Amino acid sequence: MSVVIIGSGHNALVAACYLAREGRRVRVLESDTVLGGAVSTVERFPGHRVDRGSSAHLMIRHTGIIEELALDRYGLRYLDCDPWAFVPACPDTGAAPIVFHRDLARTCASIAAACGERDAVAYRRFAEVWEPRARRVMRSFGGAPVPGRLLRSFWGLDAGDGGSALSREFLQSGDALLDTWFDDERLKAALAWFGAQSGPPMSEPGTAPMVGFAALMHTLPPGRAVGGSGALTEALAARLRADGGEIIAGDAATTLTRRLDGWRVRTRAGREYDAETVIVGTHILTTLDLLRAGGFDPAPLDDWRRRIRVGPGIGMVVRAATDALPHYPGATPEQSATGLQLLVGHRDQLRLAHGHALGGRLPPRPVVLAMSFSALDPSIAPTGQHQLSLWSQWHPYRLADGSGWPAHAESEADRIVAELDRYAPGSAASVLRRHVQTPADLESEMGLRGGNVMHIEMSLDQMMLWRPLPELAGHRVPGAPGLYLTGASTHPGGGVSGASGRTAARLVLRDGRRIRRWIRR
């Protein structure tokens, strides 16, 4: 069986590796000259390996994919981010930092010192309750989102108060969950900001599991791939080539046409590739464009496009080369520098930023997630230098005043750096060079429509068996046999998990077995 895969995002490459491992002839077509989409690393500054998108990998190490594909044999090595998160001392009140270690007891001790004994006890119980729930969420990510399978993923969870009470806890907002468990607002704001890395604000229904996912970090914390986020892509590409797969970069697919015996993909350079099976790993709207260009019925395409919500954009990022790590008062670099630095003190800051973004306005005050992974992996920066990634939410793709991002990119980057400097004085002066990625830049460089790093909104009605729409949620397109979908536009959504790619590959293999059985009969 011949398979063409459009796109080289990590989900597409995961699918390619599983199929090539089973002897399928796999060819990957990538429009960019850099493989991996948002899971890629390039030299932005001399001697600096800088991520283009994701930096910390939270989910893929919980899926088993790395072990199943033996990616360690192809150079992939992860370092534990431990401590995995850090909340600086409050500049206004002097309240002590909060350090989230992999070790739960050490985390609770830090919470007790910063927030009080009651919240420390509550956090221990929170982790004990939500760790098995988060594991079941990860289990639900492991296959196609059909109702029976999703139900089995959660079967056996403790529902001492009844199934309706348990389902309510999953469907509540992250903010409601936090208010139920904790008193200290800094602790609640930090966990809300962690949960918001999935995209939506924690005021939305169904976001409680995004907060609850923090409990799983005490089992296995986020991982930092040695050499940068793109090391995952490099290992996947090496594995694929070792199994006979082919990767063609720098030539975008332009049309996807159904033929009697399969599909034909035409590229910008005029090349044509015929295959029995095609897996598309691009943004779902890009996939619909390819089908339209290939003559697919425009009526369902128009309907799907109208109903899929990309959203106003999520955020922007400043990548900086520095001559020092951020110095947070009351904390050592060993406590602060290896994980996610959650620069927020109150959830109102998150709410205001999101509300302004919905109206096409910049946040009154940027909410920043700082990462300084050169402290963990010195190979990404020259000797004597460090590297920072400053991610900020929410920043709209379209600005209400019509001015466009070129007029605001540098001034907004200044505000983001200033926010870090507020918590870690002297950080702004340590910046040697910087590279700014606005929502418009994220779209133009990596094909992230509307600047949404999750492809489409991660709201309740666009998750699980509704992602991106109910009729497209099975990783297939109605009326397009032999065509499969993968990537962040599909279940389980954005983030670095690889789960969507593995699911698409399993569907291809399963369908192939069914066809062979039918022929034999």
Buried (B, 14 or more C-beta within 10 A) or exposed (E): BBBBBBBBBBBBBBBBBBBBBBEBBBBBBBBBEBBBBBBBBBEBBEEBBBBBBBBBBBBBBBBBBBEBBEBEEBBBBBBBBBBBBBBBBBEEEEBBBBBBBBEBEBBBBBBBBBBBEEBBEBBBEBBEBBBBBBBBBBBBBBBBBBEEBBEBBBEEBEEEEEEEEBEEBBBBBBBBBBEEBBEBBBBBBBBBBBBBBBBBBBBBBBBBBBBBBBBBBBBBBBBBBBBBBBBBBBBBBBBBBEBEBBBBBEBBBBBBBBEEEBBBBBBEEEEEBBBBBBBBBBBBBBBBBBBBBBEBEEEBBEEBBEEBBBBBBBBBBBBBBBEBBBBBBEBEBEBBBBBBBBBBBBBEBBBBBBBBBEEBBBBEBBBBBBBBBBBBBEEBBBEEBBBBBBBBBBBBBBBEEEEEBEEBBEEBBBBBBBBBBBBBBEBBEBBEEBBBBBBBBBBEBBBBBBBBBBBBBBBBEBBBBBBBBEBBBBBBBEEBEBBBBBBBBBBBBBBBBBBBBBBBBBBBBEBBEEEEEEEEE
